[in-house]
Amino acid sequence: MSDPVLNIAVFALFVVITLYVVYRASSRNSTTADYYAAGGRFTGRQNGIALSGDFLSAASFLGIAGAIAVHGYDGFLYSIGFLVAWLVDLLLIAELLRNTGRFTMGDVLSFRMRQRPVRAAAATSTLVISFFYMLAQMAGAGGLVALLLDVHGGFAQAVVIGVVGVVMVLYVLVGGMKGTTWVQIIKATILILCVVLMTVFLLGKFGFSLSNLLSAAADNSPLGDRLLEPGSLYGGSEVSKLDFVSLSVALILGAAALPHVLMRFYTVPNSREARRSVVWATGCMLVFYLCTLVIGFGAAAMVGPDAITAAPGGENSAAPLLALNIGGTLLLGVVSAVAFATILAVVAGLTITASASFAHDVYANIVKRGKVRAAQEVRVARLTAVVIGVLAIFGGILAAGQNIAFLVALAFAVAASANLSTLLYSLFWKRFNTMGTLCGIYGGLIACVVLVVFSPVVSGSPDSIFPGVDFHWFPLRNPGLVSIPFSFLCGFVGTLLARDKADPRKQAEMEVRSLTGIGA
C-alpha cells in the first residue's frame, strides 16, 4: 500500500538538506576543539534540543511505539525509564563533567589518575557502548526499509543498512561535532512536530477522548483489557519480574553514562548552559514520550497487534503502519523519512563520539603522549569514523529483526556497568585511585558483556540473535541488576587493595574545578 518512490524521495530530500547544512557548518573545523566540541559555542537551548535529538533514537520512535502497541502498559515502561534517567544527569553529572573535562569522558576519569591505562580503559568502554547502540539503530534502518519497500529478503535490508552507514560517515567526516549538532537540532524539531501532529490527528479520530482510544485498543488486541494493565510482558514469572527491575535500573542509570550524551556537555561554554541543556532536553522528551503513548495505543486500535507483528520489521513497524492508516502514503513517507533521519542523526553522534575517544584518548594521549598536532589528531578521528561505520553496517545486518528499544536497553546496561561507577567515584570519592578506576571499568564491562552473551538475547529463544542454538545460562534478558552493582563493588575493592595512593593535590584541584568551573 505504500509508495516506495515517494518514501525514498522524502528521505533523499532530508539527506540533501542536512548534508548542505553540515557542509556550511564545517568551515571552521580546523582545531580539535572545533571538530570534537564545536568550539563550545552552542547555547543551552540549542544543545538541549540537540541532546534530545541524540537521545531520541529509533528505539524511542519505532521500538517504544511498537512495544506499547503489542504489549500495552509494559511497553510504556521504556519511556518512563528513559525520561527519569535525565534527573541523574541533571543532579550528579552534567555540571561537574563540563567543568572537569575537555573533549571526552576519558579527560574526567584520568584527571587525577595515571593517564595512559585509564584513558585506554575509557576508550575501550566508549567503543563497546557505541557499537551496542549502533546495532539498534542499524537494525531499525533495516526493518524500516523492509516495510516501506515491502521487501522480505535480507539482502535489500543489508543494502539499506549500508547506505545509512555511508551517509552517517559523511556527516561526521564533513561536519564534525558542529555539523552533527545542527543535524540533531533539525531532526529533533521535525521528529517532535511529527509525533505531535500524529497525536492530534489520532485523538481527533476518537473524538479527542483518550478513554475511547484506550477502549478501542483493548478491543482490538488479543490481550483484551490486560493491554491496559501491568504484567503482559514482565509479569508472567518471577524471572520476568526480575527482568523488569533489571531493565529499569539499566535505563535510569545508563543515560548518565552514555559517552555520546556526555560528550554533548562540552559543546556549551560553561556549566550553567550545561544545566540548561538538560532541562531543555527533558522538556522536549516529555512531550515526545507522552505522544508515543497515544501513538502506541493508537496503532493497537487502528492497525492491530497481529498486523504489526506480521509486517516486515515486526514491532518496529507500528508507527509507520499507523501513519499509513490515518494519513495515507504521504504521511507514511513523512514518518518514514523522520525515522530514517532519527537513525542517521543518532549514529552520526555515536560515530563522532567513538572516533573522538580513539583519536583523543588512545592516539593523542597514549600513543603520542600528548605530543601531536591538531590536524593530525583530527585526521585520525576521521579515519576511525570510517572503520566504525563499516563495523556498524555488519553488526546491523546481524541484529536485524530484534526490537530496537530492547537492543538500546542493552547499550544502557553496558554504559551504566562500565562508566557510571567510575564517574561518580572520580567526582565524589577522594580516595579513589587508578586501580579502582581500571577495576570498575573493566569489571563492569566484562561482567555485562559476558552476561549478555550467555543470556536469552543471544541464544535459546525464538527471538534470539541465534535462535537455532542454546548456550545461555543467565536467565535475565538485561544484565543491569547484576553488572551495575558489580562494577561499583569492583571499583571499591580495587581502590582499597591498591598500593598507589590518590594525589591529594590533583584531587583538590579537581574538586575546586568541578564545583566552580575555575580552569575549565
ABEGO torsion letter per residue (X at the ends): XBBAAAAAAAAAAAAAAAAAAAAAAAAABABAAAAAAGGGABBAAAAAAAAAAAABBAAAAAAAAAAAAAAEAAAAAAAAAAAAAAAAAAAAAAAAAAAABAABAAAAAAAABBAAAAAAAAAAAAAAAAAAAAAAAAAAAAAAAAAAAGBABAAAAAAAAAAAAAAAAAAAAAAEAAAAAAAAAAAAAAAAAAAAAAAAAAAAAAGGBAAAAAAAAAAABAAEAAAABBGAAAAABAAAAAAAAAAAAAAAAAAAABAAAAAAAAABABAAAAAAAAAAAAAAAAAAAAAAAAAAAAAAAAAEAAAAAABBGEAAAAAAAAAAAAAEAAAAAAAAAAAAAAAAAAAAAAAAAAAAAAAAAAAAAAAAGGBBBAAAAAAAAAAAAAAAAAAAAAAAAAABGBBAAAAAAAAAAAAAAAAAAAAAAAAABAABBAAAAAAAAAAAAAAAAAAAAABAAABGBAABABAABBABABABABAAAAAAAAAAAAAAAAAAABABBBBAAAAAAAAAAAAAGBGX
